[in-house]
Amino acid sequence: MRENDLLTAGFGTLVLAGPLSLHLWRTHRRCAAAHSWRRVRCRVKSATVLSQTMSQYRKIFTIDVRFVYEIDGKSYEGKRYDFSKGPFRRDAAYRIVEGLPAGAETECLVNPERHSEAALRAGGQERTLFGLRFVLAFLLMSLGMIGYGLWGKLT
């Protein structure tokens, strides 16, 4: 019976951690690729801090930003600060937004293959890398449980 429990837990963890690790890996690669994207002048339309109450004692903060830029005579609107999707610490989020007043001219990164995809900064890699390491630990643990469960059934 112990082997069945290990197999169930191992496959359950694999089913949960597998898609999450794939998502984090894709986001991490997009962050890395954005460092080589085309740098373009853009104008900030708006930037605000959004807060969401998670529990009685915890709020998370994200940045909602809108900016416009032009490539080859065509205008585009971007909505991405970076690739992390937040959350940010409260003080960090407000500090970022204070540096992005409406009408401010700044530089954004634009995907050279898809001009509608842009971000104000290429950051987010450190967050996705931390999450990826955490999830990969669970993936390895699940593979260990599956292997140990199968080994127990075979012996």
N, C-alpha and C positions, 0 to 999 in steps of 0.2 A: 504493500500500500504506500509506503514511503516513496518509492520510485514514481508512482502515479502522481503523487503530490508535487514532486520535484518537476516532473514533466509538465504538469498543468501550470505551475508557477512560472517555469521557464518559458513556455510558449506564450503565456499571457503577457509576461514582461516583454518578450520579443515583439508581439503584436502591437503593444503600446509604444515601445521605444523605437522600433524600426522606422515608422513613418515620421516621427518627430526628428530623428537623427537625419533622415533624408532632407526634410525641410530646413533644418539648421545648416546642413552642408551646402545646399543650394544658395541659401542666404549668404553664407560665408564666402562662397565663390563669387557671388554678385558684388559683394563688398570689395573683394580683391580686384575684380575686373574694373570697377568704377574708378580706381586710381588712375587708369589709363584713358578714361573717357575724355572727350573734348571739353575744354574749359571755355565757357561762354559768359558774357556779361548778362546779368538778369536784374530785374527790379522786384522788390518785395511788395506784394499786394497787402498781405496781412500775416500776422504771426501771433498766436495766442497759446496759452497753456491750458490744457484740458485736464481736469481732475476727475477721478472716479473713485468713489468710496468702495473699498473692498471688504472692509469690516469696520467694527466700531473704532478700532485703533489704527487702521491702515488705509491710506489713500495712495493711488498711483497717479503719476503726472506724465502726460504725453504732450508733444508739440504739434499743433495744427498750423501749418505754414502754407501759404499760397504765393507763388512767384511767377512772373512771366519772362519769357526770353524769346529771342528770334533767331532762326537759322534759315539762311537762304531766302530771306524775305517773308518767311512764314512764321506767325506767332504761335507759341505754345504756352501752356500753363503747367507748372509743376506743383506737386503737393507733398513732396518727400523731403524731410530734413536730412535724414540719413537712412541707412538700411536696417536699423535696429528695431524699429517699431516700438521703442520705449520699453518699459517705463524709465523715466528719469527721476533723479532725486529732485525734490521741490526746488531747492535753491539753484541747482544746475539748470532746470527747465526755465525758470524765470530769468536767469542770467543770459541764457541763449536768446530768449525772446526779446529781452531788452536790447540786444545787439542787432535785432532785425526789425527796426521800425518801418512802418508802411512808407513806401516810396524810396527806401534805401537801395542804392545800387550795390550789387555784390557779384560774386562769381559763382556759377553753378556748374555742375558736371553733367554732361549730356551724352547719352549712349549714342555713339556714332552710327550704329546700325538701326536704331529706333529712336528718332529725335523726340518722340513724345515721352520718353523715359529719362528723367533727370532727378538730381538730388543736390541739395546745397553743400553737402559734404559726403565724402566716401566712407565715413566712419560706420561703426557698428560691428566691425570684425572682432574686436575684443570681447564683446558681449556674446556674439554667436559662437566664438571659439570656446568660451567658458561653458556655455550651454551644451555645446557639442561634446566636450570632454565629459561632462556630467552624464549625458545620455549614453555615450559610448561605454561608460563604466557599467551602466545597467544592461547594455547589450551584451557585454562580455560576461556579466553575471548570469544573464539568462542562458547564454550558450553553455556556460559551466553547469548550470542546473540541468539543462537538457542532456548534456553529455554524461553527467553523473547519474541521472535517472536512467538513461539508456544502458549505461555500463552495469548498473544495479539489476536491470531486467535480464541482461545477458549472462550475468554470473550467478 
